[in-house]
Amino acid sequence: MFTSGIDTSTKAYFTAATMVIAIPTGIKVFNWLATMYGGSIWLYTPMYFAVGFVILFTIGGITGIVLANAGIDTSIHDTYYVVAHFHYVLSMGAVFAIYGGFYYWWGKMTGLNYSESLGQTHFWMTFVGVNLTFFPMHFLGSGGMPRRIPDYPDMYQFYNTLATYGSFISFFSLLFFFYVIYRSFIDQVKCPRNPWIFIDSRDLIDRMIGLVYYVEKYGVYGKNKPKEITADFIEKWLSVKYVTNRYIISAESIKTTTLEWTLTSPPALHTFLVPPKIFTTGKHYKEYRWNARMHTRRKFLPLYLGKLELTKDRFCTTFI
């Protein structure tokens, strides 16, 4: 648009209007960083891709500010600088977010865990490959190499060679991604209801002691119904029972409490006849949901997932 022959005043307007887009974009980036700062960061494969997305999206946004200037855009319009910019924002940023969501919900969708070592290997292959492919294009575009040309002068050989190597790494990372899926189906490692729960040895010992006490007192499936202890029962106990008010666990153990993680992996068909209502409790709740109200008799309350503070650093996540 800046090279289409419009007058200087119109260029000034569209330069300002384009650069203003950086304000909500910057707010988004700081929101993501604040979310990570306020949470507990566990560097598993989904988190790697989430952090990679923020990094790549930010680089693409910064180069967008450069292209928003009419004077600079006149020089680098229709060059490889533009190619690098929109690939960092659209191709790399969006793809990393998709990969992160895929790894996060893969166990819930299929009931099978992926290999964490293979998942992180896939991340690093992809991260190195795409950056080696597209970052040199900034230098190519700044040097004046145009888009859509069948050949280029020798002065652009070095950066084009780097981009070629990076494209090969990116291609093999895609093949490796399908290998990760293949290994997940072959290994058949079952995914529990909520795989994103991390406990320390003290919590695990406390729960196992409680399990032994309960089985000795009531049997496996309840009072007066003694049955043998099976792996399925232990899995259900450790991944389901401890998130009810039967057990008190540390707040650091639960990393996600949304509704899908209370269901089996994969969830059964027609899990809810009526979509459940979620109500989160806690001392800080009304600070974020000022219109929240609770019945004094705790009657006819919807299903809720929340953390009830019992002691200084001990919480209980419970259902009603």
C-alpha positions as CSV (number, residue, x, y, z in Angstrom):
1,M,0.0,0.0,0.0
2,F,2.8,2.4,0.8
3,T,4.3,1.9,-2.6
4,S,1.0,2.3,-4.5
5,G,1.4,6.0,-5.1
6,I,-0.7,7.4,-2.3
7,D,0.1,10.9,-1.0
8,T,2.3,11.7,2.0
9,S,-0.6,12.6,4.3
10,T,-2.3,9.3,3.7
11,K,0.9,7.4,4.2
12,A,1.3,9.2,7.6
13,Y,-2.2,8.2,8.6
14,F,-1.8,4.6,7.7
15,T,1.6,4.4,9.3
16,A,0.1,5.6,12.6
17,A,-2.9,3.4,12.3
18,T,-0.7,0.3,11.6
19,M,1.6,1.0,14.5
20,V,-1.3,1.4,16.9
21,I,-1.9,-2.3,16.4
22,A,1.2,-2.9,18.4
23,I,-0.6,-1.7,21.6
24,P,-3.2,-4.6,21.9
25,T,-0.6,-7.0,20.6
26,G,1.9,-5.9,23.3
27,I,-0.8,-6.3,25.9
28,K,-1.4,-9.9,24.7
29,V,2.3,-10.7,25.1
30,F,2.5,-9.2,28.6
31,N,-0.7,-11.1,29.5
32,W,0.9,-14.4,28.5
33,L,4.0,-13.6,30.4
34,A,2.0,-12.5,33.5
35,T,0.0,-15.8,33.3
36,M,3.2,-17.8,33.3
37,Y,4.7,-15.6,36.1
38,G,1.6,-16.1,38.3
39,G,1.4,-19.9,37.6
40,S,3.7,-22.8,38.2
41,I,5.8,-23.5,35.1
42,W,6.5,-27.1,34.5
43,L,8.7,-27.5,31.4
44,Y,6.9,-30.3,29.7
45,T,6.4,-30.5,25.9
46,P,3.2,-28.4,25.9
47,M,4.9,-25.6,27.9
48,Y,7.9,-25.7,25.6
49,F,5.7,-25.0,22.6
50,A,3.7,-22.4,24.5
51,V,6.9,-20.5,25.4
52,G,8.2,-21.0,21.8
53,F,5.0,-19.5,20.5
54,V,5.4,-16.4,22.6
55,I,9.0,-15.9,21.5
56,L,8.2,-16.4,17.8
57,F,5.1,-14.3,17.9
58,T,6.9,-11.5,19.6
59,I,9.7,-11.5,17.0
60,G,7.1,-11.4,14.2
61,G,5.3,-8.5,15.9
62,I,8.5,-6.5,16.3
63,T,9.3,-6.9,12.6
64,G,5.7,-5.8,11.9
65,I,6.4,-2.5,13.6
66,V,9.4,-2.1,11.2
67,L,7.1,-2.7,8.2
68,A,4.5,-0.3,9.5
69,N,6.8,2.6,8.8
70,A,6.2,4.0,5.3
71,G,9.7,5.2,4.7
72,I,11.3,1.8,5.6
73,D,8.6,-0.2,3.9
74,T,9.3,1.5,0.7
75,S,12.8,0.0,0.7
76,I,11.9,-3.5,1.9
77,H,8.5,-3.9,0.3
78,D,8.1,-7.2,-1.5
79,T,11.4,-8.5,-0.2
80,Y,12.2,-11.5,1.9
81,Y,11.9,-9.3,5.0
82,V,8.2,-9.5,4.5
83,V,8.3,-13.3,4.0
84,A,10.2,-13.6,7.3
85,H,7.7,-11.3,9.1
86,F,4.5,-13.1,8.2
87,H,5.9,-16.5,8.6
88,Y,7.0,-15.7,12.2
89,V,3.5,-14.5,13.1
90,L,1.3,-16.9,11.1
91,S,3.2,-20.0,10.2
92,M,5.5,-20.4,13.2
93,G,3.5,-18.7,15.9
94,A,0.2,-20.4,15.0
95,V,1.8,-23.8,14.4
96,F,3.6,-23.8,17.8
97,A,0.4,-23.0,19.5
98,I,-1.3,-25.9,17.7
99,Y,1.5,-28.2,18.6
100,G,1.2,-27.1,22.3
101,G,-2.5,-27.8,22.4
102,F,-2.0,-31.1,20.6
103,Y,0.4,-32.4,23.2
104,Y,-1.6,-31.0,26.0
105,W,-4.8,-32.8,25.1
106,W,-3.4,-35.8,23.2
107,G,-3.8,-38.1,26.3
108,K,-7.3,-36.9,26.9
109,M,-8.4,-37.4,23.3
110,T,-6.8,-40.8,22.8
111,G,-6.3,-42.3,26.3
112,L,-2.6,-42.8,25.5
113,N,0.4,-40.9,26.7
114,Y,3.1,-39.6,24.4
115,S,6.8,-40.0,25.1
116,E,8.0,-36.9,26.9
117,S,11.6,-37.3,25.6
118,L,10.4,-37.7,22.0
119,G,8.0,-34.7,22.4
120,Q,10.8,-32.4,23.6
121,T,13.1,-33.7,20.9
122,H,10.3,-32.7,18.4
123,F,10.1,-29.3,19.9
124,W,13.8,-28.6,19.6
125,M,14.0,-29.9,16.1
126,T,11.1,-27.7,15.1
127,F,12.4,-24.6,16.9
128,V,15.9,-24.8,15.5
129,G,14.6,-25.7,12.0
130,V,12.1,-22.9,11.6
131,N,14.4,-20.2,13.0
132,L,17.2,-21.3,10.8
133,T,14.9,-21.2,7.9
134,F,13.2,-17.8,8.4
135,F,15.5,-15.7,10.5
136,P,18.2,-15.3,7.8
137,M,15.4,-14.0,5.5
138,H,15.5,-10.7,7.5
139,F,19.0,-10.1,6.3
140,L,18.2,-11.1,2.8
141,G,15.3,-8.7,2.7
142,S,17.3,-5.9,4.3
143,G,19.9,-6.6,1.6
144,G,17.3,-6.1,-1.1
145,M,16.6,-9.7,-2.2
146,P,13.1,-9.6,-3.7
147,R,10.4,-12.2,-3.5
148,R,9.3,-14.5,-6.3
149,I,12.6,-14.8,-8.2
150,P,13.9,-18.0,-9.7
151,D,17.6,-17.2,-9.0
152,Y,19.6,-14.7,-7.0
153,P,23.1,-13.1,-7.1
154,D,26.0,-14.8,-5.3
155,M,26.0,-12.1,-2.6
156,Y,22.8,-13.8,-1.1
157,Q,24.3,-17.3,-1.2
158,F,25.2,-17.6,2.5
159,Y,21.9,-16.8,4.0
160,N,20.0,-18.8,1.4
161,T,22.2,-21.8,2.3
162,L,21.3,-21.4,6.0
163,A,17.6,-21.2,5.1
164,T,17.9,-24.4,3.0
165,Y,19.5,-26.3,5.9
166,G,16.8,-25.0,8.2
167,S,14.0,-26.1,5.8
168,F,15.4,-29.7,5.8
169,I,15.5,-29.7,9.6
170,S,11.9,-28.4,9.7
171,F,10.8,-31.1,7.2
172,F,12.4,-33.9,9.3
173,S,10.8,-32.5,12.4
174,L,7.4,-32.9,10.8
175,L,8.3,-36.5,10.0
176,F,9.5,-36.9,13.6
177,F,6.1,-35.6,14.8
178,F,4.3,-38.5,13.1
179,Y,6.9,-40.8,14.6
180,V,5.9,-39.5,18.1
181,I,2.3,-40.3,17.3
182,Y,3.2,-43.7,16.0
183,R,5.2,-44.5,19.2
184,S,2.3,-43.4,21.3
185,F,0.0,-45.9,19.6
186,I,2.6,-48.7,19.7
187,D,3.7,-48.2,23.3
188,Q,0.1,-48.1,24.6
189,V,0.9,-46.2,27.8
190,K,-2.5,-45.4,29.3
191,C,-3.3,-41.8,30.2
192,P,-5.1,-41.3,33.5
193,R,-7.9,-38.8,34.0
194,N,-5.5,-36.0,34.8
195,P,-1.9,-36.5,33.8
196,W,-0.9,-32.9,34.7
197,I,-0.6,-33.5,38.4
198,F,2.8,-33.6,40.1
199,I,3.3,-34.6,43.6
200,D,6.2,-34.9,46.0
201,S,7.1,-38.1,47.9
202,R,5.3,-36.9,51.1
203,D,2.0,-36.6,49.3
204,L,2.4,-39.9,47.6
205,I,3.2,-41.7,50.8
206,D,0.3,-40.1,52.6
207,R,-2.1,-41.2,49.8
208,M,-0.7,-44.8,49.8
209,I,-1.1,-45.0,53.6
210,G,-4.7,-43.8,53.2
211,L,-5.3,-46.3,50.5
212,V,-4.1,-49.2,52.7
213,Y,-6.2,-48.0,55.6
214,Y,-9.3,-47.7,53.5
215,V,-8.9,-51.1,51.9
216,E,-8.3,-52.8,55.2
217,K,-11.4,-51.1,56.7
218,Y,-13.9,-51.2,53.9
219,G,-12.5,-53.4,51.2
220,V,-11.8,-52.4,47.6
221,Y,-15.2,-51.2,46.4
222,G,-16.8,-50.2,49.6
223,K,-18.0,-51.5,52.8
224,N,-18.7,-55.2,53.0
225,K,-17.6,-55.7,49.4
226,P,-14.0,-57.1,49.7
227,K,-12.3,-57.7,46.4
228,E,-8.7,-58.0,45.3
229,I,-6.7,-54.8,44.6
230,T,-6.2,-54.3,40.9
231,A,-4.1,-51.9,38.9
232,D,-7.3,-50.3,37.6
233,F,-8.5,-49.6,41.2
234,I,-5.2,-48.1,42.2
235,E,-5.1,-45.9,39.1
236,K,-8.6,-44.7,39.8
237,W,-7.8,-44.0,43.4
238,L,-4.6,-42.0,42.7
239,S,-6.0,-40.1,39.8
240,V,-9.6,-39.5,40.9
241,K,-10.2,-40.0,44.6
242,Y,-7.6,-37.6,45.8
243,V,-9.2,-34.7,44.0
244,T,-12.3,-35.2,46.1
245,N,-12.7,-34.1,49.7
246,R,-11.6,-37.5,50.9
247,Y,-8.0,-36.3,50.7
248,I,-6.1,-33.2,51.5
249,I,-3.3,-32.4,49.1
250,S,-0.9,-29.6,48.6
251,A,-1.9,-26.8,46.2
252,E,1.2,-27.3,44.1
253,S,0.1,-30.8,43.1
254,I,-2.8,-29.9,40.9
255,K,-1.7,-28.0,37.7
256,T,-5.1,-28.0,36.0
257,T,-8.6,-28.3,37.4
258,T,-10.8,-27.7,34.3
259,L,-13.7,-30.0,33.8
260,E,-12.3,-32.3,31.1
261,W,-9.6,-33.6,33.5
262,T,-12.3,-35.0,35.8
263,L,-13.4,-37.4,33.1
264,T,-11.9,-40.6,31.8
265,S,-9.3,-40.6,29.0
266,P,-10.8,-40.6,26.4
267,P,-14.2,-39.3,27.7
268,A,-17.1,-41.6,27.1
269,L,-19.8,-40.6,24.7
270,H,-22.7,-38.5,26.1
271,T,-20.7,-37.8,29.3
272,F,-23.2,-35.1,30.4
273,L,-26.9,-35.2,29.6
274,V,-27.0,-31.5,30.5
275,P,-23.9,-29.3,30.3
276,P,-22.7,-28.8,33.8
277,K,-22.3,-25.4,35.5
278,I,-18.9,-24.7,37.0
279,F,-18.6,-22.7,40.2
280,T,-15.1,-22.0,41.6
281,T,-14.7,-21.3,45.3
282,G,-12.0,-19.6,47.2
283,K,-11.2,-16.5,49.2
284,H,-10.1,-14.6,46.2
285,Y,-13.0,-15.7,44.0
286,K,-15.2,-12.5,44.4
287,E,-12.2,-10.3,43.5
288,Y,-12.3,-11.8,40.1
289,R,-16.0,-12.7,39.8
290,W,-17.7,-9.9,41.7
291,N,-21.2,-11.0,40.8
292,A,-20.8,-14.5,42.4
293,R,-23.3,-15.6,44.9
294,M,-23.6,-18.7,47.0
295,H,-26.7,-20.1,48.7
296,T,-26.4,-19.9,52.5
297,R,-27.7,-23.5,52.9
298,R,-25.5,-24.8,50.1
299,K,-28.6,-26.2,48.5
300,F,-29.1,-26.6,44.7
301,L,-25.6,-25.6,44.0
302,P,-24.2,-26.5,40.6
303,L,-21.3,-28.9,40.2
304,Y,-18.1,-26.9,41.0
305,L,-14.4,-27.5,41.0
306,G,-12.5,-25.4,43.5
307,K,-9.7,-25.2,46.0
308,L,-10.8,-24.9,49.6
309,E,-8.1,-23.6,51.9
310,L,-7.9,-25.8,55.0
311,T,-4.5,-24.8,56.4
312,K,-1.8,-22.4,55.4
313,D,-0.5,-24.4,52.5
314,R,-2.9,-27.3,52.2
315,F,-5.9,-27.3,49.9
316,C,-8.7,-29.6,48.9
317,T,-10.3,-29.7,45.5
318,T,-13.8,-31.0,45.8
319,F,-17.0,-31.7,44.0
320,I,-20.7,-31.1,44.9
